[in-house]
Amino acid sequence: MATTNFTNGTVVQADWLNDVDAVVYGLPSTGPGEGASLVSLEDGRSVQAAFDEEVSVTRFGAVCDGTTDDTAAVNAAVLHLAATGGKIKWPTGRTCKLLGPVYVLSNIEYDLNGAKLQGGGVATGVMFETGYNNAGTLTTTIGTAYQSHVIKNAKIYGGNVIDVGKFCNFQNFNMGCKVYDIELFNARQFGAFDACFYAHFDTVMHSGGTVDTLPSFHFKSSNNAIKLNKVITTCEWDYFFEGGSTAITMSGCTQEG
């Protein structure tokens, strides 16, 4: 193993620490992050634990060049955190193309981190959709029995989104779930929601595109105790509540259309 000199601010990857295993400790590097498990941080966590709690989409192959569809790479990050939860981060200032859907699971934060997410066009596609880990395969909750796959403590925040048919398609998006600090442009619909309870939407904006035949926020059936705070919509059709959607709190919301 060659000597490596790291400059200040270098991110040490798990592969390099695996090489340390093999050379210094004589340990085989047959699994991910074995070397990282031997190096501790000041708070007592191993480096590998830190890697696993907060992961970048680029670690799983996302290119974020604005052209390549990075959906599969992002979902690989989701599956990596499916059992334990954690945070997925995008690279700041980059454009990540997502033809979707990216699956939203319990206990995972989707930190856009100032990145721009770009869909496939205003008339098509879903960018984020609630899902669950079905024996190693990410599967949608849409169309499943109400409350059969409940999503809790999931969060999406911190970026710009453009050129997508529907930003989010959620069923059973429940306690502790939140979407905030999102600006959505040239999109047909911010989201459709079914059987969602206690979810929170805060400081979001949706500017519709050339195809405005859907409501920006569509609460379809059995939604309860939803909070909308500082939501701005600029569409022909803004909010639509039906099918027993009750106890919706709206504070500081505006609409233009």
C-alpha positions, 0 to 999 in steps of 0.5 A: 500500500502506497503512502497517502498524504491527505490535505486539509479538508480531504474526505477519506473514503471507506475503500482507502480504510479497507486497504489499511485493514489489509496492510496494517492489520492483516484483515481481509477486506471482504465487506464494506467499510471494514477499515472505517469501522476501526477508526473512531471519531471524537464522539465515539462513533466509528468512521463507518457509522458516520458514513452510514448515518449520512450518505451522499448520492454520489457515493452510490453512483449519482453523476449530478451533471443535469443530463444523466438520470440519477434515479437508480443511484439515489434509490440505492442510497435509500435502500442502504438506509432502509433498515437504520434510517439516516440522511441522504445529501445531494452535492450543493449547487449541482443539477441532478436529473431524476426521472423518478420516482425516488422512494420516500421511506421512514426515518430518512431525511432527503437533504437537497443541500442547495442542489437543483433536481430536474425531472423529465418535463412538466407533463410527465413523471413523479419525482418522490413517492412513498415506498417501503423495503419489500425484501430488498426491493423498494416498492411503492405504497400507492394502492396498498391498504391504508396504514399498511405501510406507514411512513414516519419521520421522513423529511424532504428539504432544502433545494429547487425542483424544476420540470416535473409532472408531480413533485410528490405522490404520497400515501400514508405519509404520517407522523413526523413527516415534513416537506419544507424549504422547497421551490418548485418551478414548471411543474404540473402538481406539487403533490397528491396525498392519500391517507396522510396524517399529521404531515407538515408542509412549510415554506414551499412554493409551486409555480405551475407550468404550461399544463395546469389541469391538476390542483397544486395540492390535492388531498384525495381521501382520508387525510387528517391533521395536515399543516400547511404553513407559508405555502405559495402556489401560482397555478390555475388550480391551487388546493383541492380537498375531498374524500373525508380530508379534515382538520387541515390547518393553513397558515400564511398560505397564498395562491394566485391563478 
